[in-house]
Amino acid sequence: MGRITTLAQHLSSAVSEAAKVNRSVQVKPATVLWTDKDGMWRSAIPALRKHLPGLCTLGPYKPEEWTGPAVWLKCMIVGVLPEAKLSGLPVVYLPGVSRAELRAIESCTRDLQPLAELQYRGVFWSQANSKDWTLSAYLSSKNGGLGLDVAQDKATQEALNQALEAGVLLDRPLDELKGRQINAEWLLNLMAPNPTRDLLVWMDAPAAARSQWGGVRWDVFAKRCKADFGFDPIADGVLVAAEMLANAGGKWAAVAELYKDSYTSFPQVFDLLAKVQPPQMGLFPDLDQFSGYPQANEQSESTLRYALSACAAMEAPQARAAVRAAEKEHGVRRAWLWNRMGRSPLAAALAHLARVAELSATAPIGTTPAELATSYRQSGWLVDEAALRALACVHAKADIAAISAALRTLYLPWLAEAAKRLQEAAKVAGGLPPLPATDEMSAEETGVCTLFVDGLRYDVASHLSTRLSELGEVKTSACWTSMPSVTASGKAWCSPVAKWVSGTQGDVEFEPRVTADGKPLSGYNFRKLLNEKGIQSLDKHESGDPKGRAWTEAGDLDHYGHAHGIRLARDLDAQLAQVVERVDELCQAGWRKVRIVTDHGWLLVPGGLPKSELPKRQAETRWGRCAVLKDTAYGTPLTFGWDWCKDVQVIYAPGVSCFTAGTEYAHGGISLQECLVPVLSLEVSETAAPSVNVVIKAVTWKGLRCIVEVESSARDLIADIRSKPALASTSLAASTKPVESGKASLAVANDEHMGSAAVVVVLGPCGEVLRKAPTTVGG
């Protein structure tokens, strides 16, 4: 049988040992009789058959289960049946039969009589006092048993039989059994090792759990519920369990913690908890006492919704105080489980709203455009970011309305004041003078790919910078876009071909033209101009040559904003994911410098920007925040020349107003959010760059010359032969060779290396080993 390590192996060995006799005075027993009047070993027989291949059971005729009546058993013992292929000592298990019954031949039942004579040709496996072995006796007896420390109380004896029936005892290691007292608590832990989780499994699907667990497992579960958790699953039911879970007292605290960590595994439990009525809150409640009650959270959300909606009728200072008070009361709910489940959207939004309230108390400071830009880059953009994040938290119409009401009161005056200050400074300066150049890289630099993202506002760029930092070092600078801040004008303004573009009075929709031939700067002509100036114009998923210069585009922020308004805040991450994916794609292709530029920012105000009147007779063309004046119209203090052609006079809406009503998302005016645009410079680190897929398909030797076949989409790969793959100093090749058209031909300089073990390596552009293959010089 080999080394005995488990209870099942020891039990099987003990049964087999019963057949060992003194062969000098006794013949070999025909079988071992295992009587078990109470049938307590019945459930263990299938598991023991793996260790006792000759084990048969008295019972109904089921030969496939090695069970049958007395006559069948005798035929099996003597081997006269086709299925009688017992590979070990025959052992006959007799459930419901005592040793005394078998010995009393004259009173034996008729179906048992054929086995009676086996008591003379076989041996019994029983205790020394001729009693049947019980599990408790076998474990505790020092005479034929294991001599273990087994508690003798009623609970332990009952748990022993349950553990045997549940099939969790026989496979226990003997060392584990010998090192402890076997008692009811330990046995229950074997049968239900995680009662806390079992409780949640049952609460999630009561009928299914009871059906799956069946007899013993269910009995054990019910017993543990009563003993450990103080309730009866049958008599009390799941609603009582839900009340105890919500309260989280005593051992229910552990259940509550597990539910918090794994609530997605028990989706129906929330519906139970939602039915539980929380205690009365009182006049000044400590909300933390109600953290386990979804109804309490819902009530608090309703209270907060009303408080935020009321901000619509307040002035900004009063609304700030109201938001601060709400944060003090409701901020604690962000630590509750319901917030992680997305069921406290207003409490989540409140964190960002409170930040808007704090930061919007002060507008950007400065008297010149440059000073205002510096102030905005230091702290002003944080207000825009917090406003976007607050809007991103809410989805339901009523919640959006509440957050919008508070934001309009807090955020809109700050936006208007910041825009007013920039507009006053622009009047004095005659426009927006260029800021001091702080770009970390130039679009004219070789090896730089310029990535254009339409509508990448400064605060959004900060978020993008964080996401791109995994690829390398990102530095952010800023500049003014063209006036007006619209795509047709600003895209050319930030492009590498801006010096070859100009405008005329005849240009429409702020689209400039190619200076050399006077053609409008349409998409086709823009790409043509890029190519003429040696800049690769890359379409979606094209990678180009990383050694040159390139222009490509990604993202859909501006189009999405125009189409969906404040929903842009909620879907911002999905929009930026497209940009990150494109940058990652460029890095995969070998670009190590990516410069991200944009044409303009935007204003986003829930409920729409204020309306500003502009008579149609004065405007040649009118956009949301700007319009081209007719020659016969008189300008206003906010009239400036188009940056591509100063003869084209553009009138701007004052503050953050719009010439069209009900517009939530707009650009083209004069504000820090629209005009101060970011420039991100990414230098990809070698450790952060994605791995390059390289496969060495074949290594072929012709004397001292080696042909290496490589499969890879990467460029600038180098092949070498080395004795140590990571050490260039151990190269055996006369010189390294580039991989061209999937092949490289290398020669070993010294014929002394013929027959030496070596390694073919394929290197990346920076000398890093991408793939290696063992070889022998000369083949």
C-alpha positions in Angstrom: 0.0 0.0 0.0 3.0 2.3 0.4 3.5 4.9 3.0 0.4 5.6 5.1 -0.3 9.3 5.2 -4.1 9.6 5.5 -6.9 8.3 7.6 -8.4 6.3 4.7 -5.0 4.6 4.1 -4.7 3.7 7.8 -8.3 2.4 8.0 -7.7 0.3 4.9 -4.5 -1.1 6.3 -6.2 -1.9 9.6 -8.9 -3.9 7.8 -6.3 -5.7 5.8 -4.3 -6.5 8.9 -7.2 -8.5 10.2 -6.5 -11.2 7.6 -2.9 -11.8 8.9 -2.8 -15.0 10.8 -0.1 -17.5 12.0 0.2 -19.6 8.9 1.8 -22.4 10.9 -1.5 -23.1 12.8 -4.1 -21.4 10.5 -4.9 -21.4 6.8 -5.3 -18.1 5.0 -8.7 -16.6 5.6 -11.1 -16.6 2.7 -12.3 -13.1 3.5 -12.5 -10.4 6.1 -16.0 -9.8 7.5 -16.7 -6.2 8.5 -19.9 -6.0 10.5 -21.6 -2.6 11.1 -24.9 -2.9 12.9 -25.6 0.9 12.8 -24.4 1.3 9.2 -22.3 4.3 10.2 -19.4 3.3 7.8 -21.7 3.0 4.8 -20.9 6.5 3.3 -17.1 5.8 3.5 -17.2 2.6 1.5 -16.9 4.1 -2.1 -13.8 6.1 -0.9 -12.2 3.1 0.8 -12.6 0.9 -2.3 -9.7 2.8 -3.9 -7.5 1.4 -1.2 -9.3 -2.0 -0.8 -10.0 -3.2 -4.3 -11.5 -6.4 -2.9 -14.2 -4.6 -0.9 -17.8 -5.7 -1.6 -21.0 -4.7 0.2 -24.1 -6.7 1.3 -27.1 -5.1 -0.3 -29.3 -4.9 -3.4 -27.8 -6.4 -6.6 -25.7 -3.6 -8.1 -22.6 -5.2 -9.4 -21.3 -2.0 -10.9 -21.1 -0.7 -7.4 -19.7 -3.9 -6.0 -22.9 -4.5 -4.0 -25.1 -7.6 -4.0 -26.9 -10.2 -1.9 -25.3 -13.0 0.2 -25.2 -15.5 -2.6 -23.6 -13.0 -5.0 -21.0 -12.2 -2.4 -20.0 -15.8 -1.9 -19.6 -16.2 -5.7 -17.5 -13.1 -5.8 -15.3 -14.5 -3.0 -14.6 -17.8 -4.9 -14.3 -16.0 -8.2 -17.0 -17.8 -10.3 -18.7 -14.8 -11.7 -17.5 -12.9 -14.8 -17.2 -9.7 -12.8 -15.3 -11.5 -10.0 -11.9 -9.9 -10.7 -11.0 -8.9 -7.1 -7.4 -7.8 -7.2 -7.0 -7.9 -3.5 -8.1 -9.7 -0.3 -11.9 -10.1 -0.4 -13.5 -7.9 2.3 -17.2 -8.2 2.9 -18.9 -5.1 4.4 -22.1 -6.0 6.2 -24.1 -2.8 7.0 -27.0 -3.4 9.4 -25.5 -6.7 10.6 -23.8 -7.3 13.9 -21.2 -9.9 14.7 -23.6 -11.5 17.2 -26.3 -11.9 14.5 -24.0 -13.7 12.2 -22.7 -16.0 14.8 -26.3 -17.1 15.8 -26.8 -19.3 12.8 -30.1 -20.8 14.0 -31.7 -17.4 14.2 -30.0 -15.8 11.2 -32.4 -14.2 8.7 -32.7 -16.2 5.5 -30.9 -13.7 3.3 -28.0 -13.7 5.7 -27.6 -17.5 6.2 -25.4 -18.1 3.1 -22.7 -15.9 4.8 -22.9 -17.5 8.2 -20.3 -20.2 7.4 -17.8 -17.5 6.4 -17.2 -16.7 10.1 -15.3 -20.0 10.2 -13.4 -19.6 6.9 -12.8 -15.9 7.4 -12.0 -13.4 10.1 -13.8 -10.4 11.6 -12.5 -6.9 11.6 -13.8 -5.8 15.0 -12.6 -4.5 18.3 -10.7 -6.6 20.8 -13.9 -6.9 22.8 -15.7 -8.3 19.7 -17.8 -5.1 19.3 -18.2 -3.4 15.9 -15.8 -0.6 15.2 -17.4 2.8 15.5 -15.6 5.8 14.0 -15.1 7.3 17.5 -13.7 4.0 18.9 -11.4 3.5 15.9 -10.0 7.1 16.2 -9.5 6.9 20.0 -8.6 3.3 20.7 -5.0 2.5 21.4 -5.7 -1.2 20.8 -6.2 -1.5 17.0 -7.1 2.1 16.5 -5.2 5.4 16.1 -5.1 6.4 19.8 -6.2 10.0 19.1 -7.6 12.6 21.4 -11.3 12.5 20.6 -13.8 14.5 22.7 -16.6 12.3 24.0 -19.4 14.8 24.2 -22.6 14.3 22.2 -21.9 17.1 19.8 -18.5 15.7 18.8 -20.0 12.2 18.3 -22.7 13.5 16.1 -20.2 15.7 14.2 -17.9 12.7 13.6 -20.6 10.8 11.8 -21.6 13.9 9.8 -18.0 14.5 8.8 -17.6 10.9 7.6 -20.9 11.1 5.6 -19.8 14.4 4.2 -16.6 12.9 2.9 -14.2 15.4 4.6 -12.5 13.1 7.1 -10.9 10.2 5.4 -8.5 12.2 3.4 -7.2 14.1 6.4 -3.4 13.7 6.9 -2.6 11.6 10.0 -0.2 14.2 11.2 -3.0 16.7 11.3 -5.2 14.4 13.4 -2.4 13.5 15.8 -1.5 17.0 16.6 -4.9 18.2 18.0 -8.0 17.3 19.9 -10.8 16.2 17.6 -13.9 18.0 18.8 -17.2 19.3 17.4 -15.9 22.7 16.5 -13.0 21.4 14.5 -15.2 18.9 12.7 -17.7 21.5 11.8 -14.9 23.6 10.4 -14.0 20.7 8.2 -17.5 20.4 6.8 -18.0 24.1 6.5 -14.6 25.7 6.4 -16.0 29.2 5.5 -19.3 29.6 7.3 -19.2 33.4 6.7 -19.1 32.9 2.9 -21.7 30.1 3.1 -24.1 32.5 4.8 -23.8 35.0 1.9 -24.1 32.2 -0.6 -27.3 31.0 1.0 -28.7 34.6 1.3 -28.0 35.2 -2.4 -29.9 32.0 -3.5 -31.6 30.2 -0.6 -33.4 27.5 -2.5 -30.4 26.7 -4.8 -28.0 26.6 -1.8 -30.2 24.2 0.2 -30.7 21.9 -2.9 -27.0 21.8 -3.6 -25.8 21.2 -0.1 -28.2 18.4 0.6 -28.4 16.5 3.8 -25.3 16.7 6.0 -23.9 19.9 4.5 -27.3 21.7 5.1 -27.6 20.3 8.6 -24.1 21.6 9.4 -24.9 25.0 7.9 -28.1 25.3 9.9 -26.3 24.3 13.1 -23.5 26.9 12.6 -26.1 29.6 11.8 -27.7 28.9 15.2 -24.5 28.6 17.1 -22.4 31.3 15.5 -24.8 33.8 14.0 -27.8 33.6 16.3 -30.5 32.8 13.9 -32.3 29.8 12.4 -32.2 29.8 8.5 -35.4 27.7 8.4 -37.4 29.4 11.1 -36.1 33.0 10.6 -35.4 33.1 6.8 -33.4 35.5 4.7 -35.0 38.7 5.8 -33.9 38.2 9.4 -30.4 37.4 8.1 -30.5 40.6 6.1 -31.4 42.7 9.2 -28.5 41.1 11.1 -26.2 41.8 8.1 -27.2 45.4 7.9 -26.7 45.8 11.7 -23.3 44.0 11.5 -23.2 43.2 15.2 -21.1 40.5 16.7 -19.9 37.8 14.3 -22.0 39.5 11.6 -19.3 42.1 11.4 -17.1 39.5 9.6 -20.0 38.7 7.2 -20.4 42.4 6.5 -16.7 42.8 5.7 -16.7 39.9 3.4 -19.8 41.3 1.6 -18.0 44.6 1.2 -15.0 42.9 -0.4 -16.9 40.5 -2.6 -20.4 42.0 -3.2 -20.2 41.3 -6.9 -20.3 37.6 -6.1 -23.6 37.9 -4.3 -25.7 40.2 -6.5 -29.1 39.3 -4.9 -28.0 40.2 -1.4 -28.4 43.9 -2.1 -32.1 43.4 -2.9 -32.5 41.8 0.5 -30.7 44.6 2.3 -32.7 47.2 0.4 -35.9 45.8 2.1 -34.5 46.3 5.6 -35.9 49.4 7.4 -33.1 51.4 9.1 -33.5 52.7 12.6 -34.9 56.2 13.0 -32.2 58.7 12.2 -33.2 61.4 14.7 -32.7 65.1 14.3 -28.8 65.1 14.2 -27.9 61.6 13.1 -24.4 60.1 13.0 -24.7 58.7 9.5 -21.9 56.1 10.0 -24.4 54.2 12.2 -26.5 53.6 9.2 -23.8 52.5 6.8 -25.2 49.0 6.4 -28.7 50.2 5.2 -29.3 51.0 1.6 -32.5 52.8 2.5 -30.5 55.1 4.7 -28.2 55.9 1.8 -31.2 56.5 -0.5 -32.8 58.8 2.0 -29.5 60.7 2.4 -29.2 61.0 -1.4 -32.6 62.5 -1.6 -31.7 65.0 1.1 -28.5 65.9 -0.7 -30.4 66.2 -4.0 -32.8 68.7 -2.5 -29.9 70.7 -0.9 -27.9 71.0 -4.2 -31.0 71.9 -6.2 -31.7 74.7 -3.8 -28.4 76.3 -4.8 -30.0 77.5 -8.0 -31.8 80.3 -6.0 -28.6 81.3 -4.1 -25.7 83.7 -4.8 -22.3 82.1 -5.1 -21.1 82.8 -1.5 -24.3 81.3 -0.1 -24.0 78.3 -2.4 -20.4 77.7 -1.3 -21.5 77.6 2.4 -24.3 75.2 1.5 -22.0 72.9 -0.4 -19.5 72.9 2.5 -22.3 72.0 4.9 -23.4 69.2 2.7 -19.9 67.9 2.4 -19.6 67.8 6.2 -22.8 65.8 6.5 -22.6 63.6 3.5 -18.9 63.1 2.8 -18.8 60.2 5.1 -21.0 58.2 2.8 -18.2 58.0 0.2 -16.6 55.4 2.5 -19.8 53.3 2.4 -20.1 50.2 0.3 -23.0 51.7 -1.6 -20.7 54.4 -3.1 -18.4 51.7 -4.5 -21.5 50.0 -6.0 -22.3 53.3 -7.8 -25.4 53.9 -5.6 -24.3 57.2 -4.1 -23.6 59.3 -7.2 -24.4 62.6 -5.5 -22.1 61.9 -2.6 -19.4 61.0 -5.1 -20.0 64.2 -7.1 -20.1 66.2 -3.9 -16.3 65.7 -3.3 -15.6 67.5 -6.6 -18.3 70.0 -6.1 -16.8 71.0 -2.8 -13.5 71.5 -4.6 -15.2 73.8 -7.1 -16.7 75.7 -4.2 -13.3 76.1 -2.6 -11.2 77.0 -5.6 -13.7 79.2 -7.4 -13.7 81.7 -4.7 -10.6 83.3 -6.4 -10.4 83.9 -10.2 -7.1 83.8 -12.1 -4.9 86.7 -11.2 -3.1 89.1 -13.6 -3.4 92.1 -15.8 -1.8 90.7 -18.9 -2.6 87.6 -20.9 0.7 86.0 -19.9 0.1 86.6 -16.2 -3.4 85.2 -16.4 -2.1 82.2 -18.3 0.5 81.6 -15.5 -2.2 81.9 -12.8 -4.5 79.5 -14.7 -1.8 76.9 -15.2 -0.9 77.1 -11.5 -4.4 76.5 -10.1 -7.2 77.7 -12.3 -7.5 74.6 -14.4 -8.2 72.6 -11.2 -11.7 74.3 -11.1 -12.5 73.1 -14.6 -11.2 69.6 -13.8 -13.4 69.5 -10.6 -16.5 70.7 -12.5 -16.0 68.0 -15.1 -15.5 65.3 -12.5 -18.6 66.3 -10.6 -20.7 66.0 -13.8 -19.0 62.7 -14.6 -20.4 61.1 -11.4 -24.1 61.5 -12.2 -26.3 59.7 -14.8 -29.9 60.0 -13.7 -31.8 63.0 -14.9 -32.7 64.2 -11.4 -29.1 63.9 -10.2 -27.7 65.7 -13.2 -30.2 68.5 -12.6 -29.1 68.8 -8.9 -25.4 68.9 -9.8 -26.0 71.3 -12.7 -27.9 73.7 -10.4 -25.1 73.9 -8.0 -22.4 74.2 -10.7 -24.2 77.0 -12.5 -24.2 79.0 -9.2 -20.6 78.2 -8.3 -18.8 77.7 -11.6 -20.5 80.0 -14.0 -19.6 83.3 -12.2 -16.0 82.1 -11.9 -15.8 81.3 -15.6 -17.3 84.7 -16.5 -14.9 86.6 -14.3 -11.9 84.7 -15.6 -13.0 85.4 -19.2 -13.7 89.0 -18.4 -10.2 89.5 -17.1 -8.6 87.8 -20.1 -10.7 89.9 -22.5 -9.8 93.1 -20.7 -6.1 92.1 -20.9 -6.5 91.2 -24.6 -8.0 94.7 -25.3 -5.0 96.4 -23.8 -2.5 94.1 -25.6 -4.3 94.2 -28.9 -4.9 90.4 -28.9 -3.1 87.4 -27.3 0.6 88.0 -27.6 2.7 84.8 -28.0 3.8 83.2 -24.7 7.5 82.5 -24.0 8.4 79.3 -25.8 8.6 76.4 -23.3 8.1 73.4 -25.6 10.3 70.5 -24.7 10.5 69.4 -28.3 10.0 70.9 -31.7 7.8 69.6 -34.6 10.8 70.3 -36.8 13.0 67.9 -34.9 13.8 64.6 -36.6 12.2 61.6 -35.0 9.2 63.5 -33.6 5.6 62.4 -34.4 3.1 65.2 -33.9 -0.3 63.9 -32.7 -3.2 66.3 -33.1 -6.2 65.9 -30.7 -9.2 68.1 -31.6 -10.4 70.0 -28.5 -7.8 68.8 -26.0 -8.5 71.4 -23.2 -5.7 72.1 -20.7 -7.3 70.3 -17.7 -8.1 67.3 -19.9 -4.5 67.3 -21.1 -3.4 67.0 -17.5 -5.4 63.8 -17.1 -4.0 62.5 -20.4 -0.5 63.3 -19.2 -1.0 61.0 -16.2 -2.2 58.2 -18.3 0.7 58.5 -20.8 3.3 58.6 -18.0 3.4 54.8 -18.0 5.1 55.1 -21.4 7.7 57.6 -20.5 8.4 61.1 -19.4 5.6 63.6 -20.2 6.1 67.4 -20.0 3.4 70.0 -20.4 3.7 73.4 -21.8 1.1 75.9 -23.1 0.6 78.5 -25.8 -2.2 80.6 -27.2 -4.2 79.2 -30.1 -5.3 81.3 -33.0 -8.0 83.8 -32.7 -10.8 82.7 -33.0 -10.3 79.4 -31.3 -12.0 77.2 -33.9 -10.7 74.0 -35.6 -10.5 75.3 -39.1 -8.1 78.1 -37.9 -6.4 76.4 -35.0 -5.5 73.1 -36.6 -3.2 74.8 -39.1 -1.9 77.1 -36.3 -0.5 74.2 -34.3 0.7 72.2 -37.3 4.3 71.8 -38.5 3.4 73.6 -41.7 2.0 76.8 -40.1 4.7 78.9 -41.7 3.5 77.9 -45.2 -0.2 78.9 -44.5 -1.9 82.3 -44.7 -5.4 83.8 -45.0 -7.2 86.3 -47.1 -10.4 88.3 -46.8 -12.1 85.9 -49.2 -11.6 82.9 -46.9 -14.8 81.5 -45.4 -15.5 79.6 -42.2 -12.0 80.6 -40.8 -10.3 78.2 -43.2 -6.9 79.6 -44.3 -5.1 78.6 -47.5 -1.8 77.3 -48.8 0.4 80.4 -49.3 2.3 79.0 -52.3 -0.7 78.2 -54.6 -3.6 79.9 -52.8 -5.6 76.8 -52.5 -8.0 76.4 -49.5 -6.4 74.4 -46.7 -8.9 71.5 -47.1 -8.1 68.1 -45.6 -6.6 66.9 -48.9 -4.5 70.1 -49.4 -3.3 70.0 -45.8 -2.0 66.4 -46.1 -0.4 67.3 -49.5 1.4 70.3 -47.9 2.7 68.1 -45.1 4.1 65.6 -47.5 5.7 68.3 -49.6 7.5 69.6 -46.5 8.9 66.1 -45.7 6.3 65.4 -43.0 4.6 62.0 -43.2 0.8 62.3 -43.0 -0.2 59.1 -41.2 -3.8 57.8 -41.4 -5.4 55.8 -38.6 -3.1 52.9 -37.5 -0.3 53.9 -39.9 3.1 54.0 -38.2 5.4 55.6 -40.8 9.2 55.8 -40.4 10.2 56.7 -36.8 13.4 58.2 -38.1 11.6 61.0 -39.9 8.8 63.4 -38.9 5.1 62.7 -39.0 1.7 64.1 -38.3 -1.3 62.1 -37.3 -4.6 62.6 -35.5 -6.6 60.8 -32.8 -9.5 61.3 -30.5 -13.0 62.8 -31.0 -13.4 65.2 -28.0 -14.7 68.2 -30.0 -17.2 66.3 -32.1 -18.5 64.4 -29.1 -18.9 67.6 -27.1 -20.9 69.3 -29.9 -23.1 66.2 -30.2 -23.6 65.4 -26.6 -23.0 68.5 -24.4 -22.4 67.7 -20.8 -22.4 64.0 -21.4 -18.8 64.6 -22.6 -17.8 64.8 -18.9 -19.1 61.3 -18.3 -17.5 59.7 -21.4 -14.2 61.6 -21.2 -12.1 58.6 -20.2 -13.4 56.6 -23.2 -12.5 59.4 -25.5 -9.0 59.7 -24.0 -8.6 56.0 -24.3 -8.5 56.4 -28.1 -5.7 58.8 -27.8 -3.7 56.6 -25.4 -4.2 53.7 -27.8 -2.9 55.6 -30.7 0.2 56.8 -28.8 0.9 53.3 -27.6 0.6 52.1 -31.3 3.2 54.7 -32.3 5.5 53.6 -29.5 5.1 50.0 -30.7 6.2 51.1 -34.1 9.4 52.6 -32.8 8.6 56.3 -32.3 10.4 57.6 -29.2 9.1 61.2 -29.2 5.5 62.1 -29.5 4.3 65.7 -29.4 0.6 66.2 -28.7 -1.0 69.4 -29.8 -4.5 70.8 -30.2 -6.5 73.6 -31.9 -8.6 74.9 -29.0 -10.3 74.2 -25.7 -14.0 74.7 -24.9 -16.5 75.8 -22.4 -18.9 73.3 -20.9 -21.7 74.7 -18.7 -24.8 72.6 -17.7 -28.0 74.4 -18.6 -26.3 76.3 -21.4 -24.1 79.4 -21.7 -25.8 82.8 -21.2 -27.3 84.3 -24.4 -25.7 87.3 -26.0 -27.5 89.3 -28.7 -25.9 89.9 -32.1 -28.2 91.3 -34.9 -28.0 89.2 -38.0 -27.5 92.3 -40.1 -24.1 92.9 -38.5 -22.7 89.4 -39.1 -21.3 87.9 -42.3 -21.0 84.4 -40.6 -21.8 83.6 -37.0 -20.5 80.9 -34.8 -21.5 80.2 -31.2 -18.9 82.5 -29.5 -17.7 84.6 -32.4 -18.8 86.1 -35.7 -17.3 87.7 -38.8 -18.5 91.4 -39.1 -19.9 92.7 -42.3 -18.0 95.5 -43.9 -20.8 97.9 -43.1 -21.0 96.9 -39.4 -19.2 98.6 -36.5 -17.0 96.7 -34.2 -17.2 96.4 -30.4 -14.4 96.6 -27.9 -14.2 92.8 -28.3 -13.4 92.9 -32.1 -10.0 91.6 -33.2 -8.5 90.7 -36.6 -8.4 87.0 -37.6 -4.9 85.8 -36.9 -4.5 84.4 -40.4 -5.6 87.7 -41.9 -6.0 90.8 -39.8 -8.3 92.4 -42.3 -11.0 90.0 -41.4 -12.7 91.5 -38.3 -14.1 89.0 -35.8 -16.5 90.0 -33.0 -16.5 87.9 -29.8 -19.3 87.3 -27.3 -18.5 89.0 -24.0 -17.7 86.9 -20.9 -18.7 83.4 -21.5 -21.9 84.2 -23.3 -23.0 82.7 -26.6 -24.7 84.1 -29.7 -27.0 81.1 -29.8 -29.3 80.1 -26.9 -29.1 76.8 -25.0 -25.6 75.8 -25.9 -23.8 73.8 -23.3 -20.6 73.1 -25.2 -18.9 75.9 -27.2 -15.6 77.4 -28.3 -14.4 80.2 -30.6 -14.5 82.9 -27.9 -11.9 84.5 -25.7 -11.4 82.6 -22.5 -8.6 80.8 -20.8 -10.4 77.5 -21.3 -10.7 78.0 -25.1 -7.5 79.9 -26.0 -4.8 78.6 -23.7 -4.0 75.2 -25.2 -1.6 72.5 -24.0 1.4 70.9 -25.7 2.4 67.5 -24.3 5.9 66.2 -25.0 6.4 62.5 -24.5 9.8 60.9 -24.5 9.3 57.1 -24.4 11.5 55.3 -22.0 13.1 52.1 -23.1 11.7 50.2 -20.0 8.3 51.5 -20.6 8.2 50.9 -24.4 6.1 47.9 -25.3 7.9 44.8 -26.2 8.7 44.0 -29.9 7.6 40.7 -31.2 10.6 39.0 -32.8 10.9 35.4 -34.0 14.1 33.7 -35.1 12.7 31.3 -37.8 16.0 29.6 -38.8 19.7 29.6 -38.3 21.7 28.1 -41.2 25.5 27.6 -41.3 27.7 27.4 -44.4 31.1 26.9 -43.0 31.8 29.9 -40.8 29.0 32.0 -42.4 25.6 32.1 -40.6 22.3 33.0 -42.3 19.7 34.2 -39.7 16.0 34.3 -40.8 13.9 36.7 -38.6 10.2 37.4 -38.6 9.1 40.7 -37.1 7.3 43.9 -38.0 9.9 46.0 -36.2 12.5 48.1 -37.9 16.2 48.6 -37.4 16.9 45.1 -36.0 20.5 43.9 -35.7 21.9 40.3 -35.6 24.9 39.1 -33.8 26.6 35.9 -32.7 27.9 35.8 -29.1 29.1 33.4 -26.5 27.2 35.3 -23.8 23.9 36.8 -25.1 23.9 39.9 -23.0 27.5 40.9 -23.4 28.4 42.6 -26.7 32.1 42.1 -25.8 31.7 38.3 -26.4 30.7 38.7 -30.0 32.2 36.1 -32.3 31.1 37.8 -35.5 33.4 39.8 -37.7 30.7 42.5 -37.4 27.1 42.8 -36.5 24.6 42.9 -39.5 21.3 44.6 -39.9 18.2 42.4 -40.6 17.1 43.3 -44.1 14.1 41.6 -45.7 13.9 39.2 -42.8 17.5 38.0 -43.1 21.0 38.7 -41.9 24.3 37.2 -43.0 27.1 37.0 -40.4 30.6 35.7 -40.6 32.7 34.3 -37.7 36.1 35.9 -37.9 38.2 33.2 -36.2 38.1 29.6 -37.4 39.2 28.5 -33.9 35.6 28.9 -32.9 34.4 26.2 -35.2 32.3 23.7 -33.3 31.9 26.1 -30.3 28.6 26.6 -28.5 27.2 30.1 -29.2 24.0 32.2 -29.2 22.4 34.0 -32.1 20.9 37.3 -30.8 18.6 39.8 -32.4 19.0 43.3 -31.1 16.7 46.3 -31.1 17.7 49.8 -32.3 19.1 50.7 -28.8 21.1 47.4 -28.5 18.6 45.6 -26.3 18.4 41.8 -26.8 15.0 41.0 -28.2 15.4 37.3 -29.0 18.1 34.7 -28.8 18.6 31.2 -30.1 21.4 28.6 -29.2 23.6 27.4 -32.0 26.9 25.7 -32.8 29.5 27.6 -34.9 29.7 25.8 -38.2 26.4 24.0 -37.6 
